[in-house]
Amino acid sequence: MGGHDFYVEDFMVTDLKYLSRESKYKGLRRLLKISTLKQFPLVDSQETRVLLGSIKRKHLSKILSAQLSAEKRLQHLLSQWAERVQSQEPEPAGNEKKTEKPETLKAMEHGVSNAQDSVVEEMVEEEEEKVEPSKTVQRTAASPLPQNEHVQYCNMVEEWECRRLQEPICLDEVPIDPAPYRLLEKETLYQCYDLFNLLSLRTAYVTNMGRLVGVVSLKELKTAVEGCVKGTFASSRHHRHLCRPDAQALKPSGEAEPKSPPV
């Protein structure tokens, strides 16, 4: 069997990591943390998975960092503190506390913002560090606030992060490649190799009637070509079809269905 006898569906990756228009920043953070891909496909929804384009990792990292930026965090904390001060009854020595407290809060924020931002950057760049931002704040030494107020501050930061991560991703300002290269399931290994070689492709998405069904990278293509040459190519299509209700119709021609004995 040669390169014309194997198809893209035989060696494509079906464990897809993608973004949809419905994705939230929490899902984006998890996606960047568990994957080292340089770009991600964008689909319309998780149900239909119609391929809309692809987005580079660096652009996704940038919008995640902006969503959890130190400036927005400090602005939120100062507004929360202002609301609390206004809700409290005036005290004789209250004027001094009102002026000193935001400055102290700024000092603490300045002390922990670098730690939080570094955690976000490490997570985005797939470093081995597995520390959550809220835990980093709690571990920060030399806090200018008393212990009880420090804990209260950490809780405010954690609640703010949770709310920010639950917001839908804003892709209005993100560069999107609207036409990433696509393959069909029935294209042969020879055709796929020829296209990758001719266009210097590194990744191509496999679609079926516009729906994203798989992805092929240089790694899968090289493995398939090597297996084809050595005669050790193992198709993953048969294993996937065994879990489908119509698997009987897709069995290889060499496997004959057992017949009932004549009556």
C-alpha positions in Angstrom: 0.0 0.0 0.0 1.3 3.4 -0.9 0.6 7.1 -0.4 -2.6 6.9 -2.5 -4.1 4.2 -0.3 -4.2 6.3 2.9 -6.3 9.3 3.6 -6.2 12.3 5.9 -8.8 10.8 8.1 -6.4 8.0 8.8 -3.8 10.1 10.6 -5.5 13.4 11.6 -5.8 14.4 15.2 -9.4 14.5 16.4 -8.7 15.6 20.0 -9.2 19.2 19.1 -8.3 22.3 21.1 -10.2 25.3 19.8 -12.0 28.5 20.7 -15.5 29.4 20.0 -17.4 32.7 19.9 -19.0 31.6 23.2 -15.7 30.9 25.0 -14.8 32.7 28.2 -11.5 34.0 29.6 -11.5 31.1 32.0 -11.5 28.6 29.2 -8.8 30.6 27.4 -6.5 30.5 30.4 -7.0 26.8 30.7 -6.4 26.3 27.0 -3.1 28.2 27.1 -2.0 26.4 30.2 -2.5 22.8 28.9 -1.5 23.3 25.2 1.7 24.4 23.5 0.1 25.1 20.1 1.2 28.3 18.4 -2.2 28.9 17.0 -5.8 27.8 17.7 -8.8 27.3 15.4 -11.8 29.6 16.0 -15.3 28.0 15.5 -18.8 29.6 15.7 -20.0 27.3 18.5 -19.2 24.1 20.3 -22.3 22.4 18.8 -21.8 23.2 15.1 -18.0 23.8 15.1 -18.0 25.6 11.8 -14.4 26.8 11.2 -14.2 30.6 11.1 -10.4 31.1 11.2 -7.4 30.8 13.4 -5.8 33.0 16.1 -2.1 33.1 17.0 -1.2 32.2 20.6 0.6 35.5 21.2 -2.6 37.5 20.5 -4.6 35.3 22.9 -1.9 35.8 25.5 -2.1 39.5 25.1 -5.9 39.8 25.6 -5.7 37.5 28.7 -3.0 39.6 30.2 -5.1 42.8 29.5 -8.1 41.2 31.1 -6.2 40.6 34.4 -4.0 43.6 34.2 -2.6 45.3 37.4 -4.2 48.6 36.4 -7.7 47.3 36.2 -7.2 45.3 39.4 -6.0 48.4 41.3 -8.9 50.5 39.9 -11.4 47.9 41.1 -9.8 47.7 44.6 -9.8 51.5 45.0 -13.4 51.8 43.9 -14.4 49.0 46.4 -12.5 50.8 49.2 -14.2 54.1 48.3 -17.6 52.5 48.5 -16.8 51.1 51.9 -15.6 54.4 53.2 -18.7 56.1 52.0 -21.0 53.5 53.7 -19.3 53.9 57.1 -20.3 56.6 59.6 -17.9 59.4 60.0 -15.5 59.1 62.9 -13.4 61.8 64.7 -10.2 60.5 63.3 -11.7 59.2 60.1 -10.1 61.8 57.9 -6.6 60.5 58.4 -7.7 56.9 57.8 -9.5 57.9 54.6 -6.3 59.4 53.1 -3.9 56.9 54.4 -5.8 53.7 53.5 -5.9 54.1 49.7 -2.1 54.8 49.8 -1.5 51.7 51.8 -3.7 49.7 49.5 -1.7 51.1 46.5 1.6 50.1 48.2 0.3 46.5 48.7 -1.0 46.4 45.2 2.3 47.5 43.9 4.0 44.8 45.9 1.8 41.9 44.6 1.0 43.1 41.1 4.4 42.0 39.8 4.0 38.6 41.3 0.6 38.2 39.8 1.6 39.4 36.4 4.6 37.1 36.3 2.3 34.1 37.1 0.0 35.1 34.2 3.0 35.4 31.8 4.5 32.1 33.0 1.2 30.3 32.5 0.7 31.8 29.1 4.2 30.9 28.0 3.8 27.3 29.3 6.4 27.4 32.0 6.4 24.7 34.6 5.1 26.9 37.3 1.7 25.8 38.5 0.9 28.4 41.1 -2.5 30.1 41.0 -2.5 34.0 41.1 -4.6 34.1 44.3 -2.1 31.8 46.1 0.8 33.9 45.0 -0.8 36.9 46.6 -1.3 35.0 49.9 2.4 34.0 49.8 3.6 37.5 49.3 5.9 38.6 52.1 6.3 42.1 53.6 2.7 43.1 53.4 2.0 46.6 54.7 -1.5 45.7 55.9 -2.5 43.8 59.1 -3.2 40.1 58.7 -7.0 40.4 58.8 -7.0 43.2 56.2 -4.5 41.3 54.1 -6.8 38.3 54.0 -9.7 40.6 53.1 -7.6 42.1 50.3 -6.7 38.7 48.9 -10.4 37.7 48.9 -11.3 40.8 47.0 -8.6 40.1 44.4 -9.8 36.5 44.0 -13.4 37.5 43.6 -12.4 40.1 41.0 -10.4 37.5 39.0 -13.3 35.1 39.1 -15.7 37.7 37.7 -13.2 38.8 35.0 -12.6 35.2 33.9 -16.3 34.5 33.6 -16.7 37.2 31.0 -16.9 36.2 27.3 -13.8 36.7 25.3 -13.7 40.0 23.3 -12.2 39.2 19.9 -13.1 42.6 18.2 -9.5 43.8 18.3 -7.8 40.4 17.9 -6.2 39.6 14.5 -7.9 36.6 13.0 -6.7 34.6 10.0 -10.0 34.1 8.1 -8.6 31.5 5.7 -6.4 29.0 7.3 -5.5 26.1 5.0 -8.0 23.3 5.0 -7.9 19.7 4.1 -10.7 17.2 3.3 -11.0 13.9 5.0 -10.7 12.0 1.7 -7.5 13.7 0.5 -4.8 11.1 0.1 -1.5 11.0 2.1 0.3 11.8 -1.2 -1.8 14.9 -1.8 -1.4 16.1 1.7 2.4 15.6 1.6 2.5 17.5 -1.7 0.5 20.4 -0.4 2.6 20.7 2.8 5.8 20.6 0.8 4.7 23.0 -1.9 3.1 25.7 0.5 5.5 25.2 3.4 2.6 24.4 5.7 3.0 23.6 9.4 -0.6 23.0 10.2 -3.8 22.4 8.3 -7.4 22.0 9.6 -9.6 19.1 8.4 -13.2 20.1 7.7 -16.3 18.2 6.6 -19.0 20.5 5.1 -17.3 23.4 6.9 -17.3 21.6 10.3 -14.0 21.2 12.0 -13.3 17.5 12.5 -9.5 17.3 12.8 -6.1 18.9 12.4 -2.9 17.7 10.7 0.5 19.1 11.6 4.0 18.3 10.3 4.4 15.8 13.1 1.4 13.6 12.1 2.3 13.9 8.4 5.9 12.8 9.0 4.8 9.9 11.1 2.3 8.8 8.5 4.8 9.0 5.6 7.4 7.1 7.6 4.9 4.4 8.5 3.8 4.2 4.9 7.4 3.7 3.7 8.3 1.1 6.3 4.9 -0.6 6.0 4.1 0.0 9.6 1.3 2.6 9.1 -1.5 2.1 11.6 -4.7 3.9 10.8 -6.6 5.5 13.7 -9.8 5.5 11.6 -10.8 1.9 12.4 -10.5 2.5 16.1 -12.7 5.6 15.9 -15.3 3.9 13.8 -15.7 1.0 16.3 -17.3 3.5 18.7 -19.8 4.7 16.0 -23.2 3.1 15.4 -22.5 2.8 11.7 -19.2 1.0 12.2 -20.4 -2.1 10.4 -20.8 -0.2 7.1 -17.3 1.2 7.4 -15.4 -2.1 8.1 -12.5 -2.9 5.8 -13.4 -5.1 2.8 -11.2 -7.9 4.1 -13.4 -8.4 7.2 -16.5 -10.3 6.0 -19.5 -10.3 8.2 -20.4 -13.8 9.4 -23.4 -15.3 7.6 -26.2 -17.2 9.2 -26.2 -20.9 8.4 -28.7 -21.9 5.7 -32.1 -23.1 6.9 
